[in-house]
Amino acid sequence: MAFFRPSVSREAEVRYHADQEVGKSFPELLEKARAAEAVLRRAQSVSTSPEELRAAGLAFDKALTEALRAAEANQRATFGVRAYDDRIRRRKGKATPKGAEWTAEVDRLRTLREQNRLTGIARVPRPVVAAS
């Protein structure tokens, strides 16, 4: 009697290898995010114009988003190629030490990005136009 063992789909393999490639850039992207945060904190400590604060906040948001995408790619790749097709494998992957480490990193970056979106991006007041 032969046992049926489903093979991994071609799409899952392609996505797995793509995530591995994207994940390789995570350290550089995280360093860019740290540098953007330092610029934002410096701009907040010195009295700068709202436009400059907004630009620094948006640059930090963009850098965080790129780092978050790379971290999510590393997380998916850590779970393994079979996890792309099977939600049980994804859950089991989160329970491994490396999977839990990447899950915590993704959660940390998401929280930081949301905090920046709520409080770090300065709102520029619009000029009031008088109705004639």
N, C-alpha and C positions, 0 to 999 in steps of 0.2 A: 504494500500500500504506500503510495507516494503522498507526501505532505505538500500542500500548496503554500509556498512562501512568496508573497507578493514582492515584486521588485520595485525599486524606486523609479518614479516617473522621470522622464527626461526633463520636464519642466522643473521638478524639484532639484535635480542636479544642476541645471543652469542657474537657478536662483541661489543655490548653495554656493557655487563658485563666484557668482557676482557679489554675494554678501562677504565672502572671504576677501575679495579685492577691495571692496569699499571699507571693510573693517581694518585693513592694513593702515589706513590713513588716520586712525583714531588718535594716536598720540600727538601728531602734528596739529590736528584740528582742536584737540583739547588745549594745547598750548596757545593756539590762536585765540581761543575763547578766554583763556586766562589773561592774555595781553589786552584783549578788548575790555575785559572787566576792569583791569587796572586803569585803562584810559577813562572809562566811565566813572570810576570812583575818584580819580584825580579831578575830573571835570565837576563832579558833585561837590568836592571839598573846596574848590576855588569858585568864586562867583563868576559863572560864565553865562552866556546868553541862552535863552530857552531853545533856540535853534541848534546850538552846539550840543546841549544836553540831549536833545532829541536824537541828533545824529549819532552821538556816542551810544545811546540806549538802543537804537536800531542796529548799529554795528554789532553790539554785544548780543542782541537777539539773533542776528543772522549767524554769528559764530557759534552760538549755543545750539541752534537748530542743526547746523552741519555736524557738530560733534555728537549730537543726539542721534542723528541718522546713522553715523558710523558706529555708535555704541549699540544701537538696535540691530544693525547688521552683524556685529560681533556676537550679540546675544543669540540671534537666530542660527548663526553658523556654529556656535558652541553647542547648541541643542542637537546638532547632527542633521544629516541629509534626510533621514526618514521623518524628522519632525515637521518638515514642510507639508507633508501629506496627512499626518496623523496627529490629532490634538492630544491624544494620550501620551505620545512621545514628547510633545512640547511640555506637558505637565511634568513628566518624569525628568526632562532636561532641566527644568527649573529647580529640581530637588538636588541636583549634583552641586558640588562646591563651586565649580566654574560657572555653572548656570546661575546659581544664586548670586555670585559676585557680579555678573553682568546685569542681572535683573536689578540689583541694588544700585548699580551705576546708572542704568537707564532711568530708574525712578528718581535718583538724585538730580540728574540733569533735567528731567521734566519739571521737577519742583522748582529748580533754579530758574528755568526759562519762564514758567508761569509767574513766579515772583517778580521777575524782571518785567514781564508784560504788564503786570498790575501796578507796579510802583516805580520801575526804573526808567520807563520811557516817558520823557517829559511831554506834556501837552502844550502845544504852541497856541496861544490865544489868537483867534481870528479877528481881523479888524471889523469894527462895526460900521456898516454902511447905512447912512441916514436915508430914510425913504423920502422922496420928494413929491 
